[in-house]
């Protein structure tokens, strides 16, 4: 495992995120190099936000969420068919949400 590199586009590597989640769930402490930028750090796994939590934080509806993902304003970490975000992933989206405001 020391030569582990996924070669995936940043924020799209499902395998890295799943592998780290499984290792954490099994309480296995393995020192994997963080070469994949989408693989969440072990401490970050507990703090990932779901789609609904993000929509509530940004005060947007489902249609706006879908548009923002398509336009690249929100870049989800995809695990299976579910979208997850860390607080850091939402930086640009918070600015966009504040700029547009509630209409």
Secondary structure, 3 states (H helix, E strand, C coil): CCCCCCCCCCCCCHHHHHHHHHHHHCCCCCCCCCCCCCCCCHHHHHHCEEHHHHHHHHCCCHHHHHHHHHHCCCCCEEECCEEEECHHHHHHHHHHHHHHCCC
